[in-house]
Amino acid sequence: MDFKTIIAENIAKEVNLNINEISDFVEVPKEKSNGDFSFPCFKLAKELKKAPQIIAEELKTKLEAIAEFMDLFEKIDVVNGFLNFYVSKVHLVKEATEKFAKQDKEYGISKEGEGKRVIIEYSSPNIAKPFHIGHLKTTIIGHSLYNIYKYLGYKTFGLNHLGDFGTQFAKLIEGYKRWGEEYDFSSNPIDKLADIYRRINQLCTDDEEVLEICRENFKKLEDGDEEYVALWTKFKELSLIEFEKIYDELGITFDEYDGEAFYSDKIPEVLDILNKSGAVIESEGAKIIDLTDQGIDSPIMVQKSNGSSIYATRDLATILYRVRQYDYDKNIYVVGNEQGLYFRQLFAASKYLGIEQKYIDGLEHVGYGIIMLPEGKMSTRKGNFIKAQDIIDETVNKVKSIMKDKNTDLSDEETNKIANQVGIGAIVFDYLHDNRNKTQIFDINEATNFNGETGPYIQYTAVRTKSVIEKAGGIIPKFEDINLEKLTDDYSISVLKLISNFGQILNTALEKSEPSILSRYLIDVAESYSSFYNANKIINDDKELQEARIYLTHMVNITLTNGLNLLGIEVPEKM
Ligand code: ARG
């Protein structure tokens, strides 16, 4: 039930106006002391030819005479020509608890996405290159959007668009053939491949002949030469071992790993369509599409002067493939903001693919800002990049040492398991804490602070709700048995109001493709429960009061657990 509409409906009836003319004026006052909703009567002064104060007084009398209306409101006040409405606390409690009880453990789930198909492309690292802390960002944001879409009933496809195509692999093949035997690939294979790549790249710079061999290698690879394809496959497999270790630790799986190479045989058709569309023009031997008519100054290149395809061509082929294969409503790319212009160009160029407008409208680039460690900006170029695995290991170790200081009665096995969950929780939450476009500074001490706005803090609050319930006997009372009057104190009301927003929060997070809306919400819920907990005795002689408070605690437990899971964070058994 929506109070705004009810208020507007009743006022409209009394003054004989259309509800649409009224409902826009119903507002939520800034000051809590002015009620939960208010209506500025001066908006009707002209229409009714009366002073606002008189209108307010008359409306108050009339509304107070409507019994069903007054079931919902505690009181109506007139202040300076405003009508202030105070929602009935019992009604509020009833609404929030009832809504929760209908779904209980699945609180927040919905079917509103039913029938809609959403692709979320995320992570997409380049093979044979280290997976650094920037790759974690797309991985974590994408995974959480994927989870939320799924929870709201969308048919979701999580795609990892691996960077597995390009001349660098031809070079790598050459290097591997020359020096592969010097390396042991059983541990940290990507480091070894990266080292080979560094060496062969140097040699190519020094020796034009080697570069020429590499060019020929690329041709062979493209033509499907067995030996070359086998080597390329090996590089891909070795890389995936490392990537999958990280995905496992984060609890992530993908529906598809079709990388750039998968699209290489689909390029001719795309070029054909683009050429026929008349949009392709020649420029210094290369083929480009001019996008100025769509407000983009720089053209997009679709074919190099030597005839080979590029990143953009493969992405155009990908769009065409996804239209046919997935018939998507949304095709979301979670990729850093440094590719922002590129995606604008790509989406603009997709107009020439001959696909329906709805597929073009369904394209969305979800960008994000750079991530740095407190020391300075991470850079892949200078070789001082920070590997995601190092950050994960360091954070988990840090949590382990915090736990060892705090908690001596855990077995080593328990400590390891919990430290993993909390360490990952700390990273994931930190990554999703702020608006995704902001520059992120990952400070390990801040991220693992059990008392800060962190993953561990929310996890800890969720664990605490569980132990509160256990202390009270471990049984969740039935919703029907609860005396709702017992939850009308200010602390309970604050918690309940927040919990009741959960569904709306998930919707807004998707509308804005912004998981931070959910993470910040969870901080609010956890903080508001802590205030409730500090102010209210839960284990109580008044058993009705105890049961009601246990039920509220259960609501918090589920909301935090579901919210964290949607971000990609587990709640440990103990902490
Ligand atoms: N592999 C690319 C990189 O690491 C990201 C791929 C993004 N997705 C795409 N469809 N272009 O920069």
Residues whose N, C-alpha, C, O or C-beta is under 5 A from the ligand:
A	BS01	LIG	S124 P125 N126 H161 G163 D315 V335
